[in-house]
Amino acid sequence: MAIKLSDDDRAFFRLVGEAAFSNPFSDERAETDLKIIGPSARRVNAARALQAMMETVAARVATLDAAGHGDVRRFAGEDRQLVETAFLFDAFHQWIDAFDQLILDQIKAGDASLLVPFASSAHTRLIGRGFTADAFQHYFAVFYQLRRAFYFINQGLIGHSPCMKALRERLWNNVFTHDIRWYERFLWDHMEDFSTVLLGETGTGKGAAAAAIGRSGYIPFNIEKECFAESFTRSFVSINLSQFVPALLESELFGHRKGAFTGAIDRHDGVLARCSPHGAIFLDEIGDVTVPVQIKLLQVLQERTFAPVGGHEMLRFRGRVIAATNKPLDKLRQQGHFRDDFFYRLCSDVITVPSLRQRLQEDPGELNELLNHVIKRLTGRESEPLIAGIQAAFRAQLGDRYPWPGNVRELEQAVRRILLTKQYEGDLMSRAAPDVQAHLLAGIEEGNLNAEALLSAYCRLLYQRYGTYEEVARRTHLDRRTVKKYIAI
């Protein structure tokens, strides 16, 4: 006869389920963690909350064990689902440190998939909980995927401004969907059907966002070999499409056969062939691709097949596609330079990476985080004196309102230049550009702006700040087409 949870246990494990299936970068997850901790949450700071939550869940699971109820097969219906989730949630958090170390070790090891030293004990534990061997292999792979996604999204995207927090949430949903229960039941082995477009100014970090997605795919676990099917270091392949003339670009994308063209003295596998079935290909500068190449890439997205240049056999493409551009795709589409059918097949998700200008407007303290990250990467250590010196140079030479047109990439080079020369004057071209905000304020003060000029200047200011027509429309409560009209004035 099945065991039934008490009302108190059932309510508690429902909370655990909410935490298990929520986005770890969301406010909802933080609130759920505090609910799990209970009344003592008032005395727990944010840094301690996760550990306290893990300890609370572990203690509740230990109580089930002490009562002889540590096997999912002893429960039925909703109770079984709740207990299964709680056991998996507890096990995952017990192995967090081990997974993190595996990620670091795998980065150092490269493309050879490492043995997982704790796999045997993890297998024994979940089998003892009543899970099958097949279930263990699947859940262990999901655990590793969850931890990789958190690691690469959290470590690759620095900053705590609201727009960066929103970006991390979006990237997590891009990997696992907005409801991980759907992902785990229906979609974990079908994510190659979901393509992504990353938009944003040059230097904002679109490549880091793409890498976070590409290195976070599901990789099966091989229980006999005690390793994953492949290293995640092989799962992300990138190509900058603007670097190649069209003829060479097709060879780089699709590969070519010997003798396909003058100079093709040997067979060459393109990036599509090199992309792992568990990974993703990153097509950077997609806005620069010619229409003929767009048509061939459309076939890859629709049919999942492609033919090498000079070949007739159709090869299969199994990875995800991530594309990025700093160009206005809507304008390129209007001009006929970017096909609508190609855009619609690419845009399962469209994510805008915020500009450094927006990030610092929302949270000026984010500059400290970024400088610390850059200094640590350059020197291997944190250094408050170096950060203070660089900030002083920025204030003296750039002022507080410098727009950082080159974004994070410009910031990194500015740090290098100051370390070398003690000087950085900024992008002189951007300084020569009209100051939209100064123009707007001056016009308001002088009282010489009519309604159309006032709205045009304000829309251009918001567009300069946030980078998308949609965000300007949201903030002004105007139609998107109206926003575009006023920005163009």
CORBEL-V769871 format. One record per pair of residues at least 24 apart in sequence whose C-alpha atoms are under 8 Angstrom apart, sorted by the first residue. I is the first residue (numbers start at 1). J is the second residue. Records with the same first field share a line. If there is no record, write none. Layout:
BEGIN
I: J / J
END
This chain:
BEGIN
1: 74
2: 74 / 75 / 76
3: 69 / 74 / 75 / 76
4: 75 / 76 / 79
5: 79
10: 79 / 82
12: 36
13: 82 / 83 / 86
14: 82
16: 57 / 85 / 86 / 89
17: 82 / 85 / 86
20: 85 / 89
21: 179 / 180 / 181
22: 179 / 180
23: 169 / 172 / 173 / 178
24: 169
25: 165 / 168 / 169 / 172
26: 169
54: 90 / 93
57: 86 / 90
58: 90
61: 86 / 87 / 90
70: 129
71: 128 / 129 / 130
72: 129 / 130 / 131
73: 130
87: 129
92: 143
96: 147
99: 144 / 147
100: 147 / 148 / 151
103: 148
106: 231 / 232 / 233
107: 233
110: 231 / 233
111: 230 / 231 / 232 / 233 / 234
112: 230 / 231
113: 227 / 228 / 229 / 230 / 231
114: 227 / 228 / 231
115: 225 / 226 / 227 / 228
116: 226 / 227
117: 226
119: 226
120: 226
137: 220 / 221 / 222 / 223
138: 220 / 221
140: 221
141: 218 / 219 / 220 / 221 / 228
142: 218
145: 216 / 217 / 218 / 219
146: 216
148: 215 / 216
149: 175 / 212 / 213 / 215 / 216
152: 211 / 212 / 215 / 216
153: 209 / 212 / 213
156: 208 / 209 / 212
157: 205 / 208 / 209
158: 369 / 370 / 373
159: 366 / 369 / 370
160: 363 / 366
161: 359 / 360 / 362 / 363 / 366
162: 359 / 362 / 363
163: 354 / 358 / 359 / 362
164: 354 / 359
167: 351 / 352 / 353
170: 351
171: 209 / 212 / 213
174: 213 / 349
175: 213 / 216 / 217
188: 218
189: 218
191: 320
192: 318 / 319 / 320 / 321
193: 301 / 320
194: 320 / 321 / 348 / 349
195: 320 / 321 / 322 / 323 / 345 / 346 / 347 / 348 / 349
196: 321 / 322 / 323 / 346 / 347 / 348 / 349 / 350 / 351
197: 322 / 323 / 324 / 325 / 346 / 347 / 348 / 349 / 350 / 351
198: 322 / 323 / 324 / 325 / 350 / 351 / 352 / 353
199: 324 / 325 / 326 / 327 / 350 / 351 / 352 / 353
200: 325 / 326 / 352 / 353 / 354 / 355 / 467
201: 326 / 327 / 353 / 354 / 355 / 406 / 407 / 467
202: 326 / 406 / 407
203: 406 / 407 / 408 / 409 / 410
204: 353 / 354 / 355 / 356 / 406 / 407 / 408 / 409
205: 353 / 408 / 409
206: 324 / 353
207: 284
210: 282 / 322
211: 236
213: 280
214: 279 / 280 / 281 / 282 / 320
215: 279 / 280
216: 279
217: 278 / 279
218: 278
219: 278
232: 279
234: 275 / 276 / 279
235: 275 / 276 / 277 / 278 / 279 / 280
236: 275 / 276 / 279 / 280 / 281 / 282
237: 271 / 274 / 275 / 280 / 281 / 282
238: 271 / 281 / 282 / 283 / 284
239: 271 / 281 / 282 / 283 / 284
240: 283 / 284 / 285
241: 283 / 284 / 285 / 286 / 288 / 289
242: 284 / 285 / 286 / 288 / 289
246: 289 / 290 / 293
250: 293 / 309
251: 308 / 309
254: 306 / 307 / 308 / 309
255: 308 / 309
256: 308 / 309 / 310 / 311
257: 308 / 309 / 310 / 311
258: 310
259: 310
260: 309 / 310 / 311
261: 310
269: 308
270: 308
272: 317
273: 315 / 316 / 317
275: 317 / 318 / 319
276: 318 / 319
277: 317 / 318 / 319
278: 318 / 319
279: 319 / 320
280: 319 / 320 / 321 / 322
281: 319 / 320 / 321 / 322
282: 321 / 322 / 323 / 324
283: 321 / 322 / 323 / 324
284: 323 / 324 / 325
285: 323 / 324 / 325 / 326
286: 323 / 324 / 325
287: 324 / 325 / 326 / 327 / 329 / 332 / 338
290: 337 / 338
291: 337 / 338 / 339
294: 338 / 339 / 342
295: 342
297: 342
298: 341 / 342 / 345
301: 345 / 346
302: 345
321: 346
354: 466 / 467
355: 407 / 465 / 466 / 467
356: 404 / 407 / 408
357: 403 / 404 / 405 / 407 / 465
358: 465 / 466
371: 415
374: 412 / 415
390: 415 / 418 / 419
393: 418 / 422 / 423 / 424
394: 424
397: 423 / 424 / 425
398: 424 / 425 / 426
403: 430
405: 430
436: 460 / 461
437: 461
452: 486
455: 486
456: 486 / 487 / 489
457: 486 / 487
459: 483 / 486 / 487
460: 486 / 487
463: 487
END
